[in-house]
Amino acid sequence: MATRVEEIRIVKGGSFLVEDRRPDEVFTPEDITEEQRMFARVAEDFLRKEVIPREAEIYSKDWKVTRDLLRKAGELDLLRIDIPEKYGGLGLDKVSSAIVGEQFALQASFAGSHSAHVNIGTLPIVFFGTEEQKRKYLPRLATGELIGAYALTEPGSGSDALAAKTRAVLSEDGRYYILNGQKMWITNGGFADIFTVFAKVDGEKFTAFIVERGPGIISGHEEGKMGLDGSSTTALMLEDCRVPVENVLGEVGKGHKIAFNVLNLGRLKLGARSIGAAKLSLNNAVQYAKERHQFGQPICNFGLIQQKLAEMTVRTYVGESMIYRTVGMIDQALEIVDKDDPAQVLKAVEQYAVECSIIKVWVTEALAYVVDEAVQIYGGYGYSKDYPAERAYRDARISRIYEGTNEINRLIIPSQLLKRASGGELALLLAAEGAFDEIGQQSSPDRSQIVGPLPEERGLVAGAKRLALTLLSGATREYADKLRNEQEVLGYIADIVMEIYALESALLRTEKLIASRGEDRCQLQRDITRVFAGDAADRIEHAAKQVITAIAGSDQLQAMRDRLKQLIDHAWTDSIQLRRRIAQSIIKAGRYSL
């Protein structure tokens, strides 16, 4: 990654809406190095040879087995990736972290245990711990000697985390904080050794604490869950739990910084794991469709089955493109900061909060589509616990809820864009005003100068960006500081922004591949991009109509409708034939192999 920084300027988070990128400016899955792929193979071999053979024990909730496997993961350096070298870690790039995360999707329940440990169970100490805290805990978290967990949610506060009721009161001798309260949905709660616990000091100051398992901390019974039933999920009761004052994490009253910043990387990694799960379900569905015969032929020959396989492939390709574009940008940003300074690292990651939220929402919803269609392809067998589609369907459902619900993340996307713009970090406001002032123009945008192998799709991206800016400006004019209360409007704008980032990511990847391999060798990627562009245009148009009817006065409504048609004008494509070609390519390969 270091050599790439010399070639690619650092890209500001959120700037995709106001700037255009060249294909050679983005990181794609094809840029993953052999060293990074080798580390991914280590993870895959571990899952296939060590974890999957012990699935029955994992699902029996024998946490000794899960702990043993986590320790073995530590021996293979699979717990060290994001921990700095000076504390026993590897301090690797985020591309390595993402590609390893993909492999853990092979066993979703164990992936949940692993993810909770290496992400929210470890990263708060990496980023916010004192030198003493890091030296005390990180080397043992890196090996799996200690298992971490994260305790934020409470029975009465989920998305509204700052409404927590758990209290922390300083002891009379000033040596301890005494914690009382209850936490919910704690992954690894049944066997973790240390917890990042959030409580309000004196009932007011939201603060994070490192809490070791011991007197005053009690794990509740294992929750009976829809999916991930081989992972531990419990409540956590704190009853006069004495926590040394030196175990305050960060600053008293600043716990929100930890809670929210750690989630950015968590959302990105969830996206990577979700795309790994999508690939797995797609591969299983392809194999089943080739083996299952009806009416004297394999069901993969039928058009409606091919349509499903094609769309599963399209969404997987697009999601993969988004993820590696984003981790590539983050790695580039990290190249120019002091990696031993957590504040600099966090600031570099935080500027991509919009992209991380986009990935969290878009990719988990793509996964939801893929696992649902996998069940349908399996037919009645997809409803049977004896086949993988059933478990994949159940395991995937939680991904749209944790790391911030998709509804919360939809609100974050436009809110963060406007916040960064008002703070001068993003040149969005002037561009948005300019786009809004174009309403009423009689002519469509001139796309005659667009060059490249996919000019229609490039034109659509450009028009969609102008549309998003127009709607952001219109919404802020209509609602001003009350825009935060118009969740439906914000949600539709978020949908448009997500489609733009998704389409542009796929387009740039395909253009980059064509530049390096030639058009003849990239027909599949071209087909995928064209199919997605046509569908994205329809989704963007639908969302825009909802926003326009909400924000436009009677004197503006027709002009805004006309502008919408101008900006989203897109040549029709024979998506049926394109999808057939996509499906036939995947069927021939027998798996997703892009």
Secondary structure per residue as TSV (DSSP state, phi and psi in degrees):
chain	resnum	aa	ss	phi	psi
A	1	M	-	360.0	-28.3
A	2	A	H	-60.8	-40.5
A	3	T	H	-67.3	-30.9
A	4	R	H	-69.5	-28.0
A	5	V	H	-62.8	-32.2
A	6	E	H	-67.3	-27.5
A	7	E	H	-90.9	-28.9
A	8	I	S	-121.0	124.0
A	9	R	-	-71.3	152.3
A	10	I	-	-65.3	130.1
A	11	V	-	-99.3	127.4
A	12	K	-	-69.8	141.9
A	13	G	T	-62.6	137.5
A	14	G	T	82.3	-8.6
A	15	S	G	-71.8	-12.5
A	16	F	G	-58.4	-22.5
A	17	L	G	-78.6	-21.2
A	18	V	T	-122.4	-2.9
A	19	E	-	-130.2	154.4
A	20	D	-	-103.7	146.7
A	21	R	-	-112.5	150.3
A	22	R	-	-90.8	154.4
A	23	P	G	-56.4	-36.2
A	24	D	G	-76.8	-0.5
A	25	E	G	-94.3	-6.3
A	26	V	S	-113.8	150.0
A	27	F	-	-87.6	136.9
A	28	T	-	-129.4	165.7
A	29	P	G	-56.4	-27.7
A	30	E	G	-70.8	-14.3
A	31	D	G	-87.9	-5.7
A	32	I	-	-60.5	131.9
A	33	T	-	-78.7	163.9
A	34	E	H	-63.6	-35.8
A	35	E	H	-63.2	-42.1
A	36	Q	H	-66.2	-40.1
A	37	R	H	-66.2	-35.5
A	38	M	H	-63.3	-40.8
A	39	F	H	-65.6	-37.2
A	40	A	H	-63.2	-38.0
A	41	R	H	-66.3	-34.3
A	42	V	H	-59.7	-45.3
A	43	A	H	-64.4	-44.4
A	44	E	H	-62.1	-44.9
A	45	D	H	-61.4	-40.9
A	46	F	H	-61.7	-45.5
A	47	L	I	-63.3	-45.2
A	48	R	I	-72.8	-36.6
A	49	K	I	-95.4	-28.1
A	50	E	I	-109.4	-41.7
A	51	V	I	-88.2	-54.9
A	52	I	G	-58.7	-39.1
A	53	P	G	-61.5	-15.8
A	54	R	G	-110.0	22.9
A	55	E	H	-58.4	-40.7
A	56	A	H	-59.4	-41.3
A	57	E	H	-68.9	-37.4
A	58	I	H	-62.4	-45.1
A	59	Y	H	-72.8	-17.5
A	60	S	T	-79.5	-1.6
A	61	K	T	65.1	37.5
A	62	D	-	-85.7	94.0
A	63	W	H	-70.0	-17.3
A	64	K	H	-62.7	-38.4
A	65	V	H	-64.8	-45.0
A	66	T	H	-62.0	-42.3
A	67	R	H	-63.7	-43.2
A	68	D	H	-60.2	-42.3
A	69	L	H	-68.4	-36.2
A	70	L	H	-65.3	-37.5
A	71	R	H	-65.2	-39.3
A	72	K	H	-64.5	-37.5
A	73	A	H	-61.1	-37.9
A	74	G	H	-63.3	-39.4
A	75	E	H	-63.3	-28.1
A	76	L	T	-92.8	9.9
A	77	D	T	70.2	18.3
A	78	L	T	-85.5	-1.1
A	79	L	T	-107.5	-2.5
A	80	R	-	-102.3	-5.7
A	81	I	T	-55.0	-44.7
A	82	D	T	-98.5	4.4
A	83	I	S	-93.2	131.8
A	84	P	-	-59.2	151.1
A	85	E	G	-58.4	-37.9
A	86	K	G	-66.4	-12.3
A	87	Y	G	-115.0	24.7
A	88	G	T	91.3	8.6
A	89	G	S	-102.1	-167.3
A	90	L	-	-108.6	-24.5
A	91	G	-	58.1	43.2
A	92	L	-	-79.7	170.6
A	93	D	-	-72.9	166.5
A	94	K	H	-75.4	-22.1
A	95	V	H	-62.9	-45.5
A	96	S	H	-60.7	-42.2
A	97	S	H	-60.9	-41.3
A	98	A	H	-69.1	-45.2
A	99	I	H	-69.9	-32.0
A	100	V	H	-68.6	-41.2
A	101	G	H	-58.6	-36.2
A	102	E	H	-56.4	-42.3
A	103	Q	H	-67.4	-31.3
A	104	F	G	-67.5	-14.0
A	105	A	G	-63.9	-13.9
A	106	L	G	-60.4	-27.3
A	107	Q	S	-137.3	96.2
A	108	A	H	-63.4	-39.5
A	109	S	H	-65.6	-45.6
A	110	F	H	-66.2	-34.7
A	111	A	H	-59.4	-38.1
A	112	G	H	-62.8	-42.3
A	113	S	H	-65.6	-45.7
A	114	H	H	-62.8	-46.4
A	115	S	H	-63.9	-43.3
A	116	A	H	-60.9	-35.2
A	117	H	H	-72.2	-53.3
A	118	V	H	-77.8	-22.0
A	119	N	T	-99.2	-90.9
A	120	I	T	-70.2	-17.7
A	121	G	T	-84.0	-18.8
A	122	T	T	-120.7	-41.5
A	123	L	H	-62.1	-31.9
A	124	P	H	-57.2	-37.4
A	125	I	H	-74.4	-38.8
A	126	V	H	-56.4	-46.4
A	127	F	H	-89.4	-29.5
A	128	F	H	-122.3	-6.4
A	129	G	-	-70.8	152.4
A	130	T	-	-73.0	168.7
A	131	E	H	-57.9	-42.0
A	132	E	H	-65.1	-43.5
A	133	Q	H	-62.2	-42.4
A	134	K	H	-62.9	-44.9
A	135	R	H	-67.9	-30.3
A	136	K	H	-76.3	-40.7
A	137	Y	H	-107.0	-38.8
A	138	L	H	-62.7	-42.7
A	139	P	H	-59.4	-35.0
A	140	R	H	-80.7	-28.2
A	141	L	H	-70.0	-32.5
A	142	A	H	-67.7	-28.2
A	143	T	H	-95.9	-15.4
A	144	G	T	89.3	4.4
A	145	E	S	-61.6	-41.0
A	146	L	S	-109.0	141.2
A	147	I	-	-111.9	133.1
A	148	G	E	-101.8	159.7
A	149	A	E	-150.3	171.8
A	150	Y	E	-135.7	124.8
A	151	A	E	-122.5	92.6
A	152	L	-	-114.8	-51.7
A	153	T	-	-68.4	145.7
A	154	E	B	-128.0	166.4
A	155	P	T	-54.1	-34.5
A	156	G	T	-105.1	2.7
A	157	S	B	-143.8	106.7
A	158	G	S	-105.6	-89.1
A	159	S	S	-62.9	-32.3
A	160	D	-	-87.8	68.7
A	161	A	G	-62.7	-31.2
A	162	L	G	-73.8	-4.1
A	163	A	G	-88.8	16.2
A	164	A	-	-56.5	146.2
A	165	K	-	-108.1	-8.9
A	166	T	-	-60.7	131.2
A	167	R	E	-111.2	151.6
A	168	A	E	-131.7	124.2
A	169	V	E	-123.4	132.9
A	170	L	E	-69.7	134.0
A	171	S	-	-68.1	161.7
A	172	E	T	-60.5	-34.2
A	173	D	T	-84.2	-1.0
A	174	G	S	73.1	12.0
A	175	R	S	-97.4	-19.8
A	176	Y	E	-135.9	154.2
A	177	Y	E	-101.9	134.1
A	178	I	E	-103.3	116.8
A	179	L	E	-102.0	136.3
A	180	N	E	-138.7	133.4
A	181	G	E	156.0	-173.0
A	182	Q	E	-136.9	136.9
A	183	K	E	-114.4	155.9
A	184	M	E	-126.5	157.7
A	185	W	E	57.4	48.3
A	186	I	E	-90.2	106.9
A	187	T	E	-68.3	135.3
A	188	N	T	72.6	10.8
A	189	G	T	-59.3	-28.2
A	190	G	T	-77.9	-16.1
A	191	F	T	-143.5	1.8
A	192	A	-	-65.4	153.2
A	193	D	S	-98.0	-34.4
A	194	I	E	-134.0	148.3
A	195	F	E	-129.2	138.1
A	196	T	E	-88.5	109.1
A	197	V	E	-111.6	135.9
A	198	F	E	-105.8	131.9
A	199	A	E	-148.3	162.8
A	200	K	E	-100.7	116.7
A	201	V	E	-68.1	124.8
A	202	D	T	57.1	27.6
A	203	G	T	75.1	7.0
A	204	E	T	-131.3	-43.8
A	205	K	E	-93.2	105.1
A	206	F	E	-67.2	118.7
A	207	T	E	-140.1	147.7
A	208	A	E	-101.9	144.2
A	209	F	E	-132.1	145.9
A	210	I	E	-91.0	115.5
A	211	V	E	-117.0	120.6
A	212	E	E	-86.3	144.3
A	213	R	S	-61.0	133.7
A	214	G	S	173.4	-161.6
A	215	P	T	-56.6	136.7
A	216	G	T	90.3	-2.5
A	217	I	E	-123.9	119.3
A	218	I	E	-127.4	126.4
A	219	S	E	-83.5	136.2
A	220	G	-	-78.0	-175.3
A	221	H	-	-70.3	159.3
A	222	E	-	-68.8	130.1
A	223	E	-	-71.7	139.9
A	224	G	-	-85.3	111.8
A	225	K	-	-109.9	160.1
A	226	M	S	-63.5	-43.0
A	227	G	S	-140.6	-174.6
A	228	L	-	48.4	40.8
A	229	D	T	-77.1	2.8
A	230	G	T	-101.9	13.0
A	231	S	S	-114.0	153.4
A	232	S	-	-86.6	126.4
A	233	T	E	-136.7	115.5
A	234	T	E	-135.9	168.5
A	235	A	E	-82.7	165.8
A	236	L	E	-134.7	118.0
A	237	M	E	-100.2	132.3
A	238	L	E	-113.5	113.7
A	239	E	E	-124.2	100.5
A	240	D	E	49.6	45.5
A	241	C	E	-78.0	119.5
A	242	R	E	-91.7	116.9
A	243	V	E	-116.0	121.6
A	244	P	E	-55.3	143.0
A	245	V	G	-59.6	-28.2
A	246	E	G	-70.7	-6.1
A	247	N	G	-96.7	9.6
A	248	V	E	-64.2	131.5
A	249	L	E	-101.4	120.6
A	250	G	S	75.3	-140.2
A	251	E	-	-112.8	149.5
A	252	V	T	-60.9	130.6
A	253	G	T	85.1	-0.2
A	254	K	-	-115.9	23.0
A	255	G	H	-63.0	-27.0
A	256	H	H	-62.0	-30.9
A	257	K	H	-63.5	-38.5
A	258	I	H	-70.8	-48.6
A	259	A	H	-57.7	-43.4
A	260	F	H	-85.2	-37.2
A	261	N	H	-71.2	-37.9
A	262	V	H	-63.9	-29.6
A	263	L	H	-65.9	-27.7
A	264	N	H	-59.8	-50.9
A	265	L	H	-67.1	-35.2
A	266	G	H	-60.8	-40.3
A	267	R	H	-65.6	-40.7
A	268	L	H	-64.5	-44.0
A	269	K	H	-70.2	-33.9
A	270	L	H	-62.3	-38.7
A	271	G	H	-60.8	-43.3
A	272	A	H	-63.7	-44.3
A	273	R	H	-64.8	-36.7
A	274	S	H	-67.4	-37.2
A	275	I	H	-70.8	-32.1
A	276	G	H	-63.3	-40.2
A	277	A	H	-67.4	-36.8
A	278	A	H	-64.0	-43.3
A	279	K	H	-60.8	-42.8
A	280	L	H	-62.6	-46.8
A	281	S	H	-65.7	-39.2
A	282	L	H	-63.2	-45.3
A	283	N	H	-61.1	-43.4
A	284	N	H	-63.1	-41.3
A	285	A	H	-66.0	-39.8
A	286	V	H	-62.1	-47.0
A	287	Q	H	-63.0	-42.3
A	288	Y	H	-64.7	-42.8
A	289	A	H	-64.2	-28.1
A	290	K	H	-77.9	-30.8
A	291	E	H	-90.1	-29.0
A	292	R	-	-80.0	121.4
A	293	H	E	-107.5	135.9
A	294	Q	E	-143.0	145.1
A	295	F	T	54.6	33.1
A	296	G	T	79.9	14.5
A	297	Q	E	-155.5	159.8
A	298	P	E	-64.9	143.4
A	299	I	G	-67.5	-16.1
A	300	C	G	-67.1	-10.4
A	301	N	G	-79.6	-16.1
A	302	F	S	-84.4	140.8
A	303	G	H	-58.2	-42.2
A	304	L	H	-72.6	-27.7
A	305	I	H	-72.3	-41.6
A	306	Q	H	-62.2	-37.3
A	307	Q	H	-59.9	-42.6
A	308	K	H	-65.3	-48.2
A	309	L	H	-60.7	-38.4
A	310	A	H	-65.1	-46.5
A	311	E	H	-67.7	-35.9
A	312	M	H	-59.8	-40.6
A	313	T	H	-67.1	-43.7
A	314	V	H	-57.9	-50.1
A	315	R	H	-67.9	-32.9
A	316	T	H	-67.9	-44.4
A	317	Y	H	-61.4	-45.1
A	318	V	H	-65.8	-46.1
A	319	G	H	-60.9	-42.7
A	320	E	H	-61.2	-40.7
A	321	S	H	-62.9	-42.5
A	322	M	H	-63.7	-45.0
A	323	I	H	-62.1	-50.3
A	324	Y	H	-76.3	-25.6
A	325	R	H	-60.4	-44.1
A	326	T	H	-72.0	-46.8
A	327	V	H	-64.6	-31.3
A	328	G	H	-63.3	-42.7
A	329	M	H	-63.6	-41.7
A	330	I	H	-64.4	-44.2
A	331	D	H	-61.4	-38.9
A	332	Q	H	-63.0	-43.0
A	333	A	H	-64.5	-36.1
A	334	L	H	-72.1	-20.1
A	335	E	T	-66.0	-23.2
A	336	I	T	-105.4	10.5
A	337	V	S	-116.7	164.8
A	338	D	-	-80.3	108.6
A	339	K	T	-67.2	-14.6
A	340	D	T	-85.7	-2.1
A	341	D	-	-108.2	99.8
A	342	P	H	-56.4	-33.1
A	343	A	H	-63.7	-40.6
A	344	Q	H	-68.0	-40.4
A	345	V	H	-62.7	-46.7
A	346	L	H	-61.9	-41.3
A	347	K	H	-63.5	-38.7
A	348	A	H	-64.7	-40.6
A	349	V	H	-74.0	-39.7
A	350	E	H	-60.4	-30.8
A	351	Q	T	-67.3	-12.9
A	352	Y	T	-103.1	25.6
A	353	A	H	-59.6	-36.8
A	354	V	H	-63.6	-48.9
A	355	E	H	-62.6	-38.4
A	356	C	H	-64.8	-40.3
A	357	S	H	-67.7	-39.0
A	358	I	H	-58.7	-47.9
A	359	I	H	-63.3	-42.4
A	360	K	H	-57.6	-46.9
A	361	V	H	-73.6	-54.8
A	362	W	H	-64.3	-45.2
A	363	V	H	-72.7	-37.8
A	364	T	H	-68.0	-31.8
A	365	E	H	-75.7	-30.4
A	366	A	H	-65.1	-42.5
A	367	L	H	-60.7	-42.0
A	368	A	H	-57.9	-41.2
A	369	Y	H	-64.4	-46.9
A	370	V	H	-62.1	-47.2
A	371	V	H	-69.9	-31.3
A	372	D	H	-66.7	-45.6
A	373	E	H	-69.7	-28.5
A	374	A	H	-62.6	-43.6
A	375	V	H	-58.1	-43.3
A	376	Q	H	-64.7	-39.6
A	377	I	H	-65.9	-37.4
A	378	Y	H	-71.3	-19.3
A	379	G	G	66.5	-138.6
A	380	G	G	-58.2	-33.1
A	381	Y	G	-67.3	-23.8
A	382	G	G	-68.1	-18.4
A	383	Y	G	-93.4	-1.6
A	384	S	S	-96.0	138.4
A	385	K	T	-68.0	-11.0
A	386	D	T	-80.5	-6.1
A	387	Y	S	-121.6	149.6
A	388	P	H	-68.2	-22.2
A	389	A	H	-63.5	-36.3
A	390	E	H	-63.5	-48.4
A	391	R	H	-68.1	-39.8
A	392	A	H	-60.1	-38.8
A	393	Y	H	-62.0	-46.3
A	394	R	H	-70.2	-42.2
A	395	D	H	-64.1	-32.0
A	396	A	H	-74.1	-22.7
A	397	R	G	-62.3	-34.9
A	398	I	G	-67.6	-21.8
A	399	S	G	-63.1	-23.3
A	400	R	G	-86.1	-1.2
A	401	I	T	-109.9	-49.9
A	402	Y	S	-84.4	171.8
A	403	E	S	62.4	31.8
A	404	G	S	87.8	122.0
A	405	T	-	-57.5	158.8
A	406	N	H	-63.5	-27.2
A	407	E	H	-67.4	-45.9
A	408	I	H	-61.1	-43.5
A	409	N	H	-67.3	-32.8
A	410	R	H	-61.4	-38.9
A	411	L	H	-70.5	-33.2
A	412	I	H	-63.5	-38.7
A	413	I	H	-58.0	-60.6
A	414	P	H	-69.3	-32.6
A	415	S	H	-64.0	-43.8
A	416	Q	H	-68.4	-37.8
A	417	L	H	-59.8	-46.3
A	418	L	H	-69.0	-36.3
A	419	K	H	-64.1	-45.9
A	420	R	H	-67.4	-33.5
A	421	A	H	-68.3	-45.1
A	422	S	H	-67.2	-24.9
A	423	G	T	-86.1	2.8
A	424	G	T	80.3	7.4
A	425	E	S	-84.6	-16.2
A	426	L	S	-141.0	127.3
A	427	A	T	-80.8	62.1
A	428	L	T	-101.3	-37.4
A	429	L	H	-63.8	-45.6
A	430	L	H	-64.0	-41.4
A	431	A	H	-63.8	-38.9
A	432	A	H	-66.4	-41.8
A	433	E	H	-63.3	-41.2
A	434	G	H	-63.0	-41.0
A	435	A	H	-64.6	-40.6
A	436	F	H	-65.3	-36.9
A	437	D	H	-68.4	-14.6
A	438	E	T	-79.6	-9.4
A	439	I	T	-59.3	133.8
A	440	G	T	101.4	-10.4
A	441	Q	-	-63.2	141.6
A	442	Q	S	-84.8	-23.3
A	443	S	S	-104.0	151.6
A	444	S	-	-76.2	157.4
A	445	P	-	-56.8	141.0
A	446	D	-	-77.8	112.9
A	447	R	-	-107.9	11.5
A	448	S	T	-68.3	-21.9
A	449	Q	T	-89.3	-2.9
A	450	I	-	-72.8	127.7
A	451	V	-	-120.1	165.8
A	452	G	S	124.6	173.7
A	453	P	S	-73.0	-16.6
A	454	L	-	-134.1	65.1
A	455	P	H	-65.2	-35.7
A	456	E	H	-60.5	-43.6
A	457	E	H	-70.3	-37.2
A	458	R	H	-63.9	-40.9
A	459	G	H	-63.4	-38.9
A	460	L	H	-63.9	-43.3
A	461	V	H	-59.0	-46.8
A	462	A	H	-61.2	-44.4
A	463	G	H	-65.9	-39.8
A	464	A	H	-64.8	-35.5
A	465	K	H	-64.6	-43.8
A	466	R	H	-62.3	-37.6
A	467	L	H	-64.5	-46.9
A	468	A	H	-60.1	-42.3
A	469	L	H	-64.7	-40.5
A	470	T	H	-59.5	-45.2
A	471	L	H	-70.8	-37.2
A	472	L	H	-61.5	-44.2
A	473	S	H	-65.1	-44.8
A	474	G	H	-62.2	-39.9
A	475	A	H	-67.8	-40.5
A	476	T	H	-69.3	-33.9
A	477	R	H	-66.6	-40.6
A	478	E	H	-73.2	-41.9
A	479	Y	H	-109.4	-17.7
A	480	A	G	52.0	-129.7
A	481	D	G	-76.3	-1.6
A	482	K	G	-93.0	4.1
A	483	L	G	-58.6	-32.2
A	484	R	G	-60.8	-22.2
A	485	N	G	-84.8	-11.3
A	486	E	-	-94.9	71.1
A	487	Q	H	-64.4	-35.3
A	488	E	H	-64.5	-42.3
A	489	V	H	-63.0	-47.0
A	490	L	H	-60.3	-39.2
A	491	G	H	-64.3	-42.6
A	492	Y	H	-67.9	-39.0
A	493	I	H	-63.0	-40.9
A	494	A	H	-59.6	-41.5
A	495	D	H	-59.8	-40.8
A	496	I	H	-65.9	-45.6
A	497	V	H	-61.2	-41.3
A	498	M	H	-63.2	-43.0
A	499	E	H	-62.9	-36.6
A	500	I	H	-63.5	-48.9
A	501	Y	H	-64.7	-39.2
A	502	A	H	-64.5	-49.7
A	503	L	H	-64.8	-44.9
A	504	E	H	-63.9	-37.7
A	505	S	H	-63.5	-45.1
A	506	A	H	-65.6	-41.9
A	507	L	H	-62.0	-47.9
A	508	L	H	-62.7	-39.3
A	509	R	H	-63.1	-46.2
A	510	T	H	-64.9	-43.0
A	511	E	H	-61.8	-39.6
A	512	K	H	-65.7	-40.0
A	513	L	H	-64.2	-43.1
A	514	I	H	-62.1	-39.8
A	515	A	H	-63.5	-32.7
A	516	S	H	-93.5	-29.4
A	517	R	H	-110.7	-21.9
A	518	G	-	96.0	152.6
A	519	E	G	-63.4	-36.4
A	520	D	G	-61.2	-30.6
A	521	R	G	-93.7	4.4
A	522	C	G	-126.3	27.4
A	523	Q	H	-61.6	-40.8
A	524	L	H	-62.2	-46.4
A	525	Q	H	-64.8	-37.3
A	526	R	H	-61.9	-45.7
A	527	D	H	-61.2	-44.4
A	528	I	H	-59.7	-46.8
A	529	T	H	-64.4	-40.3
A	530	R	H	-67.8	-42.2
A	531	V	H	-61.7	-47.1
A	532	F	H	-64.1	-39.6
A	533	A	H	-60.3	-44.3
A	534	G	H	-61.5	-43.9
A	535	D	H	-70.0	-38.6
A	536	A	H	-62.3	-38.9
A	537	A	H	-59.9	-42.3
A	538	D	H	-64.8	-42.9
A	539	R	H	-67.4	-40.2
A	540	I	H	-62.4	-44.3
A	541	E	H	-61.1	-43.6
A	542	H	H	-61.8	-47.9
A	543	A	H	-63.9	-40.6
A	544	A	H	-63.2	-38.3
A	545	K	H	-59.6	-39.8
A	546	Q	H	-65.9	-40.7
A	547	V	H	-68.7	-44.8
A	548	I	H	-60.4	-44.5
A	549	T	H	-66.7	-22.9
A	550	A	H	-83.2	-34.2
A	551	I	H	-105.5	-18.1
A	552	A	-	-88.2	133.4
A	553	G	-	-76.1	169.8
A	554	S	T	-60.1	-28.5
A	555	D	T	-78.5	-15.2
A	556	Q	T	-109.7	-15.9
A	557	L	H	-57.3	-50.3
A	558	Q	H	-66.1	-39.3
A	559	A	H	-63.7	-38.7
A	560	M	H	-71.3	-36.1
A	561	R	H	-62.0	-43.2
A	562	D	H	-64.3	-40.4
A	563	R	H	-65.1	-38.1
A	564	L	H	-57.7	-47.7
A	565	K	H	-62.6	-38.2
A	566	Q	H	-64.4	-44.1
A	567	L	H	-76.2	-30.7
A	568	I	T	-104.3	12.7
A	569	D	-	-59.2	126.1
A	570	H	-	-148.8	132.6
A	571	A	-	-61.6	139.0
A	572	W	-	-70.0	145.8
A	573	T	-	-124.8	152.8
A	574	D	-	-81.4	80.8
A	575	S	H	-67.3	-24.6
A	576	I	H	-63.4	-48.4
A	577	Q	H	-66.6	-39.7
A	578	L	H	-62.9	-43.0
A	579	R	H	-66.0	-36.6
A	580	R	H	-61.1	-42.9
A	581	R	H	-65.0	-41.2
A	582	I	H	-61.2	-48.9
A	583	A	H	-61.9	-44.1
A	584	Q	H	-63.7	-34.3
A	585	S	H	-66.5	-44.2
A	586	I	H	-68.4	-39.9
A	587	I	H	-62.9	-42.9
A	588	K	H	-62.4	-42.8
A	589	A	H	-71.7	-27.3
A	590	G	T	81.1	2.5
A	591	R	S	-171.2	167.8
A	592	Y	-	-73.9	118.1
A	593	S	-	-134.7	26.5
A	594	L	-	-78.8	360.0
